[in-house]
Amino acid sequence: MSTRTTPTERQKRLGAELRKMRLAAGATTEYAAGLLGIDRTRLSNMESGIRPFSPERIRTLACNYACTDETYVEALEAMASGKERGWWERHRGTLPAGLLDIAELEWHAARVRTAQVMHAPGLLQTEEYARAVFAAVLPPLSRLEIELRVAHRIERQQVFERPHPLSYIAYVHEAALRMPYGGRGATRQQLKHLAAQSERENIDVLVIPTSKGGFPGAGHALLYADGLVPQLDTVQLDSAHGPEFTHAEAQLTKYRAHLDWMDAAAMSPEASRDVIHKIASEL
């Protein structure tokens, strides 16, 4: 099996899960490597995502680690089975790897929930609005870099056009709806697009009104991707230096609580659409 110089977040996650399973079983790297007929260095590379796991090797390790959660093991095998190149790979070398990891995360997620307090959700942005969002980045991006990011952001919306569209819930603070990215015209069109997309069966846009006052979290954008099983859920956070990913159980629990609060605080889908249309009419 080939060696990767820069494993993706998904590849690293698979290796991390197998390492976690090994440690839970109290097994050493020497023992696990012996099960697979390889040396311990190669196993360490596999657990770090540098070398791939095959479904057969995952099954061998799970059996010898006495892992009895069949759905979890099958989900890990599914992660190892995907050999096709995702559309995002066309952008490798021209965009930061973290942006490609977001696209891969969304593509394989069972469901995505996102929380936005500064702008419309990325998967629901228009081209003009997205261009204005990237133009606000510091240090400033070149025109080419902006256009590459815009193209990638629009392509991410393929998750809504495939045979089994992604289930998507967006919690958007009212303040984000009033931020005029690209000017009044671009923002108006973005709000109309947001309302139209929220009519789709698989998409909910839920507005958190400013009247709710303070809310949990640091105000950063949050993406919570459900895995095939809860153990494989992932949180992605935006930061000034790029996307951050976490799947530690304590962090997952915290961000699930944040989203539960937002779900309780948000307006209904119908009331949210009314607010979006009202703000658009005021521009």
N, C-alpha and C positions, 0 to 999 in steps of 0.2 A: 504494500500500500504506500502511496506517495506521502512525502512530508510537506507540510504547509509552512511557509515562512510567516504568514499573517493569518491565523485562523479567525473566522468570523465569531461573533458573539454566540451564535447558535452552536457552532462547533465546540467552542470553549465550554458552553453550558452542558453539552452532552458529556464531555470529559469530566466536568466537575461533578455531575450526578453519579457517574460511575465511581469516582473517588469517594464521594460521600457514602455510597453504598458499601464500598470496601471498608471504610473506617468504622461504619456502624456494625459491620460483621467482625471487627477486630482482626482483619486480615492484613498481612504485610505486603509490600510491593513484591517481595521475592515469591511469596506464596501465589499471588495473583498472576505474576509473570509466568510462573511454572505451569499454571493451569492452561495458559495460552501457548506455551512453548516458545516464549520470547524472553529477552533479558529485561531487567528491571528498568534500564534507561529507556527502552522502547515503551514500556508500560507507562512510565512517567510522562513521556511525550504524548501518549494517547490520552492520558488524564488531563493534560493541559491543552488539548485540542490540536496539537501540532501534527499528530498522526490520527487517522480516522479509526473508529471502531466499526466492525461489521456487525450486522444483526446477530449472526451466529455467535460471535465472541461475547456480545452483550448477554445472550441467553446462557452461555456457559458460566460467565461470572455471576449472574443473578442466581443461578441454581446453587453454585458453590458458596455464595454469600448468604444463602437461605432467605432470599427475598421472596416473600409469598404474595406480594401485591402484583397480581397478574396484569391489571390494567396499566399500572405504572411501567412495568417491564415492556409491555407492548408499545407504550408510547415512546419509550427510549429506542426500541427497535425501529419504530417509524421514523424517528429523527435520523437514524443511521442509514435508512433505506433510500432517502431522497438523493438521487445522483444527478438529476437534471439541473442545469444552470438556470438560476432565476433571472428574470429580465433585468434586475438591478446590477447584475454582473457586467452589463455593458458600460456601466459608469465607473467601474473599478479603475483606479489610476487617474481619474479626472475629478473625482469627488472624495471628500473625507470618508474613510471606512465606516465611521459611525452612522452616517446617513444611509449607507447601504444596509447596515445592520438593522436600522429602524424598518426599512422596507421589507427585509426578510422576516423580521419579527411579526409585522402586520400580516404578511402573506400566510404564515403558518398558524396564526392565532385562531382559537375557537371563537373568541369575542374580544373586542377592544373597547375599553372605556377610557375617555380622556377628559381632563379638566383644564380649561383655559381661562386666564384672567386678563390677558393683554391683547389677544387677537383671535380671529376665527380659527377653528381647528384646521390643522394642515391638510387633512384628507378632504376637507370641504371648502378649500380656498379656490378662488378664481385665479386665472393666470396673472391678471393685472394686479390684484391684491397681493398675491405671493411675491411678485416682483418688488412691490413696495416694502414688504416685510424684510426681504433680503437686502434691499438697499439701505435699510436702517442698521445693518450689522456694523459693529466696530471691532477691529479696524475695518475700514471700507473694503468691500469686495470689488474686483474689477468687473466690467460689464460682462465679460465672458463667464466669470465665476457665477455671477447672478443668474445668467441665462441657463447655465448648466443645472443650477439648483432648482430653478423654476421648472425646467423640463422634468427633472427627477420627481419633484413634488406632484406634478400633474400625473405622471406615470403611476405614482403610488395609488392613484384612485382606481386603478384596474381591479382592486380587491372588491369593488362594488359592481363590476361588470362581468365577473366570471360566473360559471353555472351555479355555484353556491356562494352568493355574495356574503361578505363579511358582516357579521352583526356588530353594530357600532352605536355607542352611546356617548354623546358629547355634552359635558356640563360646561356651560359658558357663562361667565360672570357678565352681568349687564354692562359693566365698565368696558369689557372687551368689545362689545357691540358698538360702543360710542367712540372708539379710537379710529381716527380718520386716516388709515393707511392708504396712500395713493391719492388722497383728496376726497372730497365729498362724493363725486361721481363714482369713483372706484369702490368706495365704501358702500354706497347705495346698492350698486350691482352685487357686491359681495353679500349683503344682507338679504337681498332677494334670492340669490342662489342658495344661501343657507336655509331660508324658509322653504324653498322648493325641494331641496334635498331631504329636509326633515319629513316630507310627505311620504317618503319611500318606506316600505314595510320594514326594512332592516336597519333603518337609521332613526335614532331619536336625538333631537337637539333640545336640551333642557336648560332654561335660563335661570340663573341664580340672581334674584333682584338685589339691588344695592340696599334695599330696605332691610335685608337680613343682617346688615352690619358686618362685624368681623367674622372670619371663617378660618378653619384650621389650615395649617401648612404655611409655607414661606412665600406663597404667591407665585411659585414657579409652575411651568407647564408640566403636566403629569400624564403619562400614558400607561395604562395597566392592561397587559395582554394576558388573557386566559389561555393556558396551555391545554393540551388534550386531557390532562389530569391536573388537579390543583397544585401538586408538587412542582409542576413545570410552569407555573405562572411567572411572569416577569414584569418588573416596573422599569420604565424608562423616564428619566428626568432631563429636562433641558438645563444647560448651564452655559456660561459665557465661553467656556473652552470646548464645548461640544456635548453630545449626548452622553449620559451616564446610565448604566444598566445595573440593576440589583435584583437578586432573587433570594436573599436571606429571608428566612421565615419571619423574623421579627419585623423586617422592613415591609414585607408583603402584608402582614397583619396591620401595620400602621397605615399603609396607604389604602387598604380595603376599608378601614374605618373612616378615612378621609372621604372616600367616594360614597360610603353609606351616608355620611353627614350631608354631602352635596345632594344626594338623591332625595333625602328628606326635605332639604331646604329649597330645592328647585321647583319651579312652576311645572304644571302639566305640559305635555307636548303642544296641546292646542293653545293654552295661555302663552306659552313661550313663542309660538309663531305669531300670535297677536302682538307681542312686545317687539319682536323683530321687525314686523311690518310697520309698526308705529314709529320706531326709531328711523327706519328707512325713509318714511314719509316726511320726517322732520329735517332730513339732510338737504 
